[in-house]
């Protein structure tokens, strides 16, 4: 299938300058980026087309070859021998071949691309309620952004970066070492192929300036500590017009006074008095959606877990909603008055003492075990 014209893909004219091409690329890349079109194969293919067109048309040498030969310039053996020649008839001599090989080892290709912007990380602390339900938060971060005056070129308004006089735009210089020719980054332009004679007053030739940026970040429901959210293109601006990096929002969830989360389940402790534990009853317990009644059966022991289905968390990765597990803790009464103490002594006597077989089976089992332990020691 024939490839589409790179200029048509970006929607620019053949006379468009680098700024116009970059502007068109940013607009289309945002539109077709896979993160904004999950599962859309057409958008993914379009994004790859846009990216390829941008990479060719922003490289002076590749753009010149494309304007002359079209897509054939980048096919094996095509384009008049300039990009596809080999040993036989392409005009590349022996030293050039070894220069390319050793150039890859000692510093890369003929011209270093301008560096993509750095990725940034922002640590965001959420409450459990925010993490479970989702929330939109505004954050303010310091970033390096493209200079508004020179539009990332680093050159003073009305001027352009000049071709490097040392490497003549190649970004590399050759050094002969005996039989071999070794390539390395140009010491004058540091591999860019161009130098700035008149630096921009606003960014001092860097093409980027530091600013504070405010972003609105949508946190999806169900995130947990350790999850991170990527905001494509919201990191630092690239050098001299290169693409920006990404921003990663790292999530951590604050400790909750009532609930603990484990995967999609929530856990909480519910204290009950020993009368309710013995006789049973009903008690209100909290959930993230409000209060609900929990029926406590008679003779409930401390540590008993009660499961309330669907009252937990729905994971950001999908699946069933978790449960709320309430662990009851039988609380020993405090600050007793004389009448309450007398009633408890009367109750204890009715049990037949602390080891009553019928009313305290676990106590009897424990003390029987203790007695056997000491009996065995004395034998």
Buried (B, 14 or more C-beta within 10 A) or exposed (E): EEEEEBBEBBBBEEEBEBEBBBBBBBEBBEEBBBEEBEEEEEBBEBBEBBBBBBEBBBBBBBBEBBEEBBBBBBEEEBBEBBBBBEEEEBEBEEEBEBBBBBBEEEBBBBBBBBBBBBBBEBEBEBEBEBBBBBBEEEBEBEBBBBBEBBBBBBBBEEBBBBBBEEBEBBBBBBEEEEEEBBBBBBEBBEBBBBBBEBBBEBBEBBBBBEEEEEBEBEBEBBBBEEBEBEBBBBBBBBBBBBBBBBBBBBBBBEEBEBBEBEEBBBBBEBEBEBEBBBEEBEBEBBBBEEEEEBEBEEEBEEEBEBEBEEBBBBBBEEEEBBBBBBEBEBEEEEEEEEEEEEEEEEEEEEBEEEBBEEBBEEBBEEEEEEEEEEEEEEE
